[in-house]
Amino acid sequence: MSLGLYLACAENSAKPDLGLAVAKKLAKRAVDRNKIKRMIRQLVWAAQSSDLKADVVVKLKKPVGRESKGRLRKKELTLLRTQMAGLL
């Protein structure tokens, strides 16, 4: 598992928040870090709008792009997407 998900109960009147941590050490290229963040935001916002009413913090735990000389490939991105969908 290369993503960590942390949930906390949101206050009744407050809307749920989202926190992201994608370290430069784990995803070297800024393009890849931004792509991962956009993908996570999209999945979490969709879950929060339907049934998830909690604050969410997502952290990248393992490096991505090691097999492809530091570049995030479509195969790795779909793997991260399925892992994130499984966590939610």
Backbone as JSON, one array per atom type, in Angstrom:
{
  "sequence": "MSLGLYLACAENSAKPDLGLAVAKKLAKRAVDRNKIKRMIRQLVWAAQSSDLKADVVVKLKKPVGRESKGRLRKKELTLLRTQMAGLL",
  "N": [[0.85, -1.17, 0.0], [0.68, 2.1, -0.95], [-0.42, 4.44, -0.15], [-1.59, 6.33, 2.6], [-4.42, 6.68, 4.65], [-6.22, 8.83, 6.68], [-8.85, 9.39, 8.86], [-11.12, 11.65, 10.44], [-13.73, 12.6, 12.58], [-15.92, 15.06, 11.5], [-17.1, 18.26, 12.65], [-20.56, 18.87, 13.34], [-21.73, 21.16, 12.08], [-19.72, 22.05, 10.46], [-18.12, 21.92, 7.25], [-16.61, 19.06, 5.68], [-13.03, 18.67, 5.7], [-9.99, 18.47, 3.72], [-6.78, 17.07, 3.62], [-3.57, 16.89, 2.15], [-0.54, 15.09, 1.59], [2.16, 14.88, -0.22], [5.24, 14.08, -0.63], [8.29, 15.55, -1.85], [10.42, 13.91, -1.87], [9.33, 11.43, -2.39], [7.89, 11.6, -4.77], [9.41, 12.76, -7.36], [9.11, 14.63, -9.53], [7.41, 17.7, -10.04], [5.18, 17.81, -11.66], [4.17, 15.22, -11.48], [3.59, 15.07, -8.73], [1.55, 16.98, -8.55], [-0.35, 15.82, -10.26], [-1.01, 13.51, -8.84], [-2.12, 14.67, -6.55], [-4.36, 16.01, -7.66], [-5.86, 13.81, -8.55], [-6.42, 12.5, -6.11], [-7.87, 14.51, -4.77], [-10.16, 14.65, -6.41], [-11.33, 12.08, -6.05], [-11.8, 12.03, -3.26], [-13.45, 14.27, -2.84], [-15.69, 13.47, -4.3], [-16.49, 11.29, -2.76], [-17.0, 12.58, -0.32], [-19.13, 14.2, -1.01], [-21.15, 12.41, -1.42], [-21.44, 10.23, 0.66], [-19.48, 10.23, 2.67], [-18.75, 11.84, 5.55], [-16.53, 13.1, 6.89], [-13.4, 14.48, 8.05], [-10.51, 14.27, 6.04], [-7.24, 13.02, 5.66], [-4.65, 12.42, 3.47], [-1.76, 10.59, 2.75], [1.17, 10.08, 0.91], [3.04, 7.2, 0.98], [4.99, 5.47, -0.11], [7.62, 5.59, -2.57], [7.01, 6.73, -5.94], [7.31, 5.99, -9.43], [9.83, 4.82, -9.67], [10.59, 2.69, -11.32], [10.42, 3.81, -13.79], [12.37, 5.76, -14.23], [11.89, 7.97, -12.52], [9.55, 9.11, -13.48], [6.06, 9.36, -13.38], [3.92, 6.94, -14.49], [1.05, 5.98, -16.52], [0.09, 3.49, -15.73], [0.95, 3.26, -13.06], [-0.46, 5.39, -11.95], [-3.13, 4.58, -12.26], [-3.06, 2.39, -10.56], [-2.63, 3.68, -8.09], [-5.03, 5.09, -8.02], [-6.95, 3.0, -7.81], [-6.2, 1.96, -5.34], [-6.75, 4.14, -3.66], [-9.51, 4.41, -4.05], [-10.3, 2.01, -2.92], [-9.65, 2.47, -0.24], [-11.44, 4.45, 0.48]],
  "CA": [[0.0, 0.0, 0.0], [1.53, 3.27, -1.04], [-1.16, 5.59, 0.35], [-2.15, 6.23, 3.94], [-5.64, 7.46, 4.78], [-6.57, 9.11, 8.06], [-10.17, 10.01, 8.94], [-11.52, 12.23, 11.72], [-15.12, 13.07, 12.54], [-16.1, 16.51, 11.33], [-18.15, 18.84, 13.47], [-21.85, 18.79, 12.65], [-22.02, 22.32, 11.24], [-18.59, 22.35, 9.58], [-18.01, 21.05, 6.09], [-15.4, 18.24, 5.83], [-11.79, 19.19, 5.15], [-9.1, 17.52, 3.06], [-5.36, 17.37, 3.72], [-2.75, 16.04, 1.28], [0.9, 15.13, 1.81], [2.91, 14.18, -1.27], [6.59, 14.61, -0.43], [9.19, 15.62, -3.01], [11.3, 12.75, -1.77], [8.63, 10.25, -2.88], [7.52, 11.86, -6.16], [10.43, 13.76, -7.69], [8.68, 15.68, -10.45], [6.26, 18.5, -9.6], [4.05, 17.42, -12.5], [3.63, 13.99, -10.92], [2.98, 15.38, -7.43], [0.29, 17.68, -8.81], [-1.28, 14.87, -10.85], [-1.47, 12.65, -7.74], [-3.0, 15.48, -5.7], [-5.63, 16.22, -8.37], [-6.58, 12.55, -8.55], [-6.9, 12.26, -4.76], [-8.93, 15.49, -4.51], [-11.36, 14.27, -7.14], [-11.94, 10.91, -5.42], [-12.27, 12.36, -1.91], [-14.59, 15.18, -2.95], [-16.84, 12.68, -4.73], [-16.92, 10.5, -1.61], [-17.54, 13.48, 0.69], [-20.42, 14.73, -1.44], [-22.18, 11.38, -1.38], [-21.72, 9.6, 1.94], [-18.4, 10.4, 3.64], [-18.87, 13.12, 6.26], [-15.4, 13.14, 7.82], [-12.17, 15.12, 7.59], [-9.65, 13.26, 5.45], [-5.84, 13.34, 5.38], [-4.05, 11.37, 2.65], [-0.31, 10.74, 2.72], [1.89, 9.14, 0.07], [4.01, 6.54, 1.85], [6.06, 4.83, -0.86], [7.98, 6.35, -3.78], [6.42, 6.36, -7.22], [8.13, 6.3, -10.6], [11.2, 4.29, -9.58], [10.86, 1.83, -12.48], [10.39, 4.6, -15.02], [13.34, 6.85, -14.1], [11.33, 9.13, -11.83], [8.32, 9.63, -14.09], [4.83, 8.63, -13.05], [3.28, 6.41, -15.7], [-0.4, 5.78, -16.42], [-0.14, 2.24, -14.98], [1.1, 3.56, -11.64], [-1.54, 6.29, -11.56], [-4.35, 3.77, -12.11], [-2.87, 1.6, -9.35], [-2.9, 4.59, -6.97], [-6.47, 5.39, -8.04], [-7.69, 1.86, -7.27], [-5.89, 1.89, -3.91], [-7.47, 5.22, -2.99], [-10.94, 4.05, -4.08], [-10.46, 0.94, -1.95], [-9.58, 3.03, 1.11], [-12.66, 5.23, 0.75]],
  "C": [[0.89, 1.23, 0.0], [0.83, 4.55, -0.59], [-1.64, 5.31, 1.77], [-3.34, 7.15, 4.05], [-5.98, 7.6, 6.25], [-7.89, 9.86, 8.06], [-10.41, 10.56, 10.34], [-12.94, 12.75, 11.56], [-15.15, 14.59, 12.43], [-17.18, 16.99, 12.27], [-19.43, 18.88, 12.66], [-22.09, 19.95, 11.69], [-20.92, 22.6, 10.22], [-18.59, 21.41, 8.37], [-16.68, 20.29, 6.19], [-14.2, 18.85, 5.11], [-10.97, 18.07, 4.53], [-7.67, 17.99, 3.24], [-4.57, 16.39, 2.87], [-1.28, 16.2, 1.63], [1.57, 14.24, 0.76], [4.31, 14.78, -1.26], [7.41, 14.58, -1.72], [10.13, 14.43, -3.03], [10.66, 11.5, -2.4], [8.15, 10.39, -4.32], [8.37, 13.04, -6.63], [9.91, 14.93, -8.52], [7.43, 16.38, -9.94], [5.01, 18.14, -10.39], [3.37, 16.19, -11.92], [2.96, 14.23, -9.57], [1.63, 16.05, -7.62], [-0.76, 16.74, -9.39], [-1.86, 13.95, -9.77], [-2.44, 13.43, -6.85], [-4.35, 15.72, -6.35], [-6.49, 14.97, -8.34], [-7.19, 12.27, -7.17], [-8.03, 13.22, -4.42], [-10.24, 15.08, -5.16], [-12.06, 13.1, -6.46], [-12.52, 11.24, -4.04], [-13.48, 13.28, -1.97], [-15.84, 14.43, -3.39], [-17.37, 11.85, -3.57], [-17.55, 11.38, -0.54], [-18.89, 14.04, 0.27], [-21.52, 13.68, -1.34], [-22.43, 10.85, 0.03], [-20.66, 9.81, 3.02], [-18.49, 11.78, 4.27], [-17.77, 13.23, 7.31], [-14.26, 13.94, 7.2], [-11.22, 14.02, 7.12], [-8.24, 13.82, 5.28], [-5.26, 12.16, 4.64], [-2.57, 11.65, 2.54], [0.27, 9.67, 1.8], [3.01, 8.54, 0.9], [5.21, 5.95, 1.12], [6.37, 5.64, -2.12], [7.29, 5.82, -5.02], [7.39, 6.72, -8.34], [9.55, 5.76, -10.54], [11.55, 3.45, -10.79], [10.97, 2.62, -13.78], [11.25, 5.85, -14.92], [12.71, 8.13, -13.54], [10.06, 9.69, -12.42], [7.14, 8.74, -13.73], [4.15, 8.21, -14.34], [1.8, 6.16, -15.43], [-0.73, 4.53, -15.6], [-0.05, 2.49, -13.47], [-0.02, 4.45, -11.13], [-2.85, 5.52, -11.38], [-4.25, 2.88, -10.89], [-3.14, 2.45, -8.11], [-4.39, 4.91, -6.87], [-7.28, 4.25, -7.45], [-7.43, 1.69, -5.78], [-6.68, 2.93, -3.14], [-8.96, 4.92, -2.95], [-11.22, 2.93, -3.08], [-10.43, 1.44, -0.51], [-10.85, 3.79, 1.47], [-13.83, 4.32, 0.79]]
}
